[in-house]
Amino acid sequence: MTTLSVRPLAAEDWALYRTVRLAALADAPEAFGSTWELEQAFTEDRWRERLARPNQFVAQDGDRTYGLIGIVPVEAGRAELVSMWVHPDGRGRGVGDLLVRAALRWAKDHGCPRVELRVAEENDRAERLYARHGFQRTGRVQAVRPGELRREFAMARTEPAG
């Protein structure tokens, strides 16, 4: 990977988004609150709707996509980092760091100094990635999906004022 870059997705990128999102759900089903079975049935309109705002990003090297991240405003001053995934070929190569930085830049540019996220328990690699960017555990824990035993914990960071 020599020309790795991160860019926002637009509605016309819906097919790429669908491909990468379904790959993420297939590769790491334990890490997401949704499932491959549910999302593979989404219509083109549903995928386009998810890209209505430029807050989903992909990491690419040429025509190869190595990762995905989303950042969603929750309320004034607060956003949630979602849908983070790095393709196995991109892991350990800085792809995750590039994606997190892009999402944090978006949050800052959109007046969201506090960014929160959730990490599945035992996903130590993801926790280390987020900790490198100033995220800390908040103490909140919940089921990954309603009715499941698997749990996830919350992490957050607040951009210093000024």
N, C-alpha and C positions, 0 to 999 in steps of 0.2 A: 504494500500500500504506500504509494508515494504521493498521490494527489488527493488524499482524503479531504473531503469538504462536507459541510453540513448546510442543508438548505430547508426552508419551509416548504410544506406541501400545499398545493392549491387544489381546488375542486377537480380540475382536469387531470390531476395525478391520482384519481381514485383507484385505478387498476393497480398501480404500483403500491399504493397504500394497502389495498386489499391483500395483495400477494405477501407483503412484508408482515402485516398484522397476522395473517393466518399462519405464516411460518413461525412467528413468535409464539402463538398459541399452541402450535404443534410441538415446538421445541421445548417450551417451558410452561406446560399447562398449570403447574403448581404456583406460578408466579403471578397469575392474573385472576381478576375477579370475574372474568368472562370465560367462555369456552370456544374451542374451534367449532364444535357442533352448532352452537348458536350463531356465531358470526359468519360461517361459511354460507348460511342461508340469506344473508343480507342482500338487498337489492342494490343496484347501482345508485339509485337515489339515496339510499341510506348511507352508503360510503361517501357520496358527495356531500351529504349533509354534515357528516363528521368532519369534513374539511372546509366547512363554510368560513371558519376563521383560520388565519395563518398561524396556528399554534401547535401544529404537528410537524416534526422535523425528521429528516432522514440523513444518515451519514452515508456518503457514496464515494467510490473511487472509480471514476469513469462511469460505466453503465452497471457496475456492481454495487448493490446496496448492502451495507454492513450493520445498520442499526436504525432504531426508531425511538422517538421520545415525544411526549405530549406535555403541554403545560396549560392548565385550565384555570381561569379566574373563578374563585369561589365566592368571594365577597370583597368589598372595598379593602385594598391593601393585602389581600391574601390569595395565593394561587396554589394549585395542587399539581405536582409533577406526576404524570401517569404514563402508562404504556411503554415503559423503558424496556428495551431489549437490544442485545447485541448478538449478531450472528456468531456461531461458534468460531468461524474463521477470523473474526475481528476481535475476539476476546484477548485481553492482555496486550493490546496494541494501541491503547489510548482512545479507542472509538467511544467508549462510555464517557470518558472525560470530555470529549468534544461535544457530545450530545447534551450532557448536563450543563456545560457552559452556555450552550445555545439557549436552553430552556431558562436558565437563570438570567441571561441577557434579556430575553423576552419579558420575563417577570419584572425586571427592573424598568425596562422601557414602558411597561404598561402599569406602573404604579403599584406593584405588588412586592413590597419588601419582604414579606413573610411567605416562604414556600414550604409546603408540607408534602409528605409522601408516605407510602406504606411499603414495607418490605416483608416478604414471607419469612417466617422464622427459619433459621438454619441457612439462609442465603447470605453467608458471610462475605462473599465476594461483592455483592451489591452493597451491603452495609459499609464495607471499606471504601468503595467508590464514593458513596454519598458523604461519608465522614471526611474524605479528602476535600470536599467542597463545603465544609462547615456544618453539615447536618448532624444533629444529635437526637438520640431517642427521647421521646416525650413522656414515656410511661404508659401511653395508651396502647391497648392490645385488643384485637377483634378477630373474628373468623375471616378467612380469606373470602369465602362465599357463605351466605346464610345457610345454616344447618350443617356446616362442615366442621370437623375437628381441627383441621389445619388452621393455624393462626398467623396473623401478621402484626407487626408492630409499627407504630407511627414514628416518623423522624421529621424534624423541622429545622429551618435556619431562617434567621432574620438579617437582612442586609442592614449594615449600620447606616444611620442617618447621615446625610451630607454626601 
